[in-house]
Amino acid sequence: MVLSNIYDFQLPCILPLWIISQFKTTILLALDVLIAFLWSLSPFGEAKVGIPYGLYNGVNSYLVFIVCFVANLLVFPIMVFFLEKLNRGLLRWRFYKKSAVFVAKRAKTGSGDKIQKYGFWGLVFFVMLPIPGTGVYAGSIAAYLFGMQKNKAFWANALGIFLSCAIVWSATMLSMNNFG
């Protein structure tokens, strides 16, 4: 075999590097999706942080929306379980009880009038607002404190989460298109 030039051997050498590069890109993308999911599940940001994180890291915009919405939606059953089962046992501890009373007072004063006055739609609006202190964690606590039916509270939280995700997703997409 006569080599016409030195570059005839590059394809066999480059192919494994290309495969490794694609594998690395896929792993990093999956990691970014996982981190967006965890941010959306977290009380420190919910989907308000998960969606911008995923979008700014190059994850498919529709995938980010769905993953962050589902993660944020999973918070409600976790909170219901916590409030109904674990909360009673933890209230025996002084520090926890003091913190729980503080959170309950804050939830009642911050959202209480609207949720009691408007019920379902008040909770939807409260959860929908993409600002700190609102969201599914606070909405779940408020629904629990005001004795809202679980089914009604779930759908109010789900609709509020969807609208909040849509607002954050749209704002992030617009900012990326205009400034990025």
N, C-alpha and C positions, 0 to 999 in steps of 0.2 A: 504494500500500500504506500503510495507516494502522497505526501502531504503537500498541498499547494501553498498553504500558509499556516502559520502557528495557531490561528483562530479555529481550526477544525475541531479542536478538542474542547472548546469552551462549552458546548451544549451539555455534554455529559457531566461536566463539573458544575455548571450553573443550575441544572435541574434540581439536584438535592438542596441547594441553597434556596431556590425558589419555593420548594415544598416546605422547607423549614420556615421561611418568611411568611408563607400563607398560614401555616399552623400557628405561628406566633401571633399574627394578626387576629386570627379566629379566637385564640385564647384571650387576648387582650380585650376583644370585643365582648366576649362572654363575661369577662371580669367587670367590664363597665356596665353591662346589663345587670349583673348581680349587685354591684354597688348602688346603682340607681334603685333597684328593688329594695335593698336594705335601707337606703335613705327614706324611701317612701313608707317603709314599715316603722321607721324610727319616730319617736315623739319629738325629736329635735329638728325635724324638717318636713316630714311627710312628703307628699308628692311635690310640694312647693320647692323642694331642693332636689328631689330625685329626677324630675323632668328636665330642669336646666342642666343638671350634671350629665345625664345621658345624651342630651342633644349637643352640648358643647364638646362631648367626647366622641362624636361621630356615629352614635348608634342611630339606626333607622328611626325616623321621627314617629312613625305609627307604632313600632314595637315599643319605643319608650313610653308612649301614651298608655298603651294597653298594660304593660308590665307595671308601671307606676300606679295606675288606677287599681289594678287587681291587688297589688301589695297594700295600698291604702285601704281598700275595701276589707282586707283580711283583719285590719285592726279592730273593727267593730265586734266580731265574735270573740276575739281575744280579750277585749275590754269587758264584754258582758260576762265572760267566764271569770275574769279577775274580780269584777265588782260583786258578782253573786256568790262566788265560792271562796276565793282567797281573802277578800277584803274583810270579811267577818272575823277570820282568824287573826289577821294582822292588826285589827283594831285594838287588840289586847296590849300591844306595845305602845308606850307613851309617845315616842318620837313619831311613829307612823300615824297614830291617831291625831296628833297635833298637825302634822303635814296634811292629812286627809281632810281635816276640818278647814284648814286654810284653803285648800284647792276647792272644796265644796262651796265655801263662802264666795270665793272668787268666781266660780262658775255660775252661781246663782245671781250675783250682782252684775256680772258681765253680760249674761245672756238671759237671765231669768225672766225679765219683763217681756221680752220679745217672744221667747219660747212659750211662756204661759199664755200670752195674748193671742199669738198666731199659730200655736201648736206645730203641726207638721211643717208648714211653710216657714215658720220662724226658725225651726231647727235646720231646715234646708239652707236658708239664708246664712245662718250662723256658721254652718260647716263650709259653705261655699266661699266665704270671704278668704282670699289668699293672703292673710296677714297673720303675724305671730299671735298665738293665744287662741286662735280659732282652729277648726279642723275636726277630724273624726275623734281624736282623743277627748277634746273638750266637749264635743257634741255627744259622745257616748256617756260621759259623766253627767252632763246636763240632762239627758234623756232618762238616765237612771235616777237622778235626784228628784226629777219631777214626775216620776212614775209613768212615763210614756210606755205604751205597749211595745214589746220587743220588735214585732213585725213592722209596726209603723215607724219606730225609731230606726230600724235597719234601712228601710226604703228612703227615709228622709236623709240619713247619712249617705246612702249610696248616690242619691240624686245630687246632694251637696258636693260630694267628692267628685262626681263626674263634671259638674259645672266648674268647680275649682281647678280640676286638671285641665279642662278646656281653656280656662282663662290663662293659667300659667303656661300651657303649651303654646297658645296663640301669641302671648306676649314674648315668650322666648324665641319663637320662630320669627316674629317680626323684628326683634332686636338683632337676631343673627343675620337676617337678610339686609337690614338697613345699616348695621354697624360692623358686621363681620365680614 
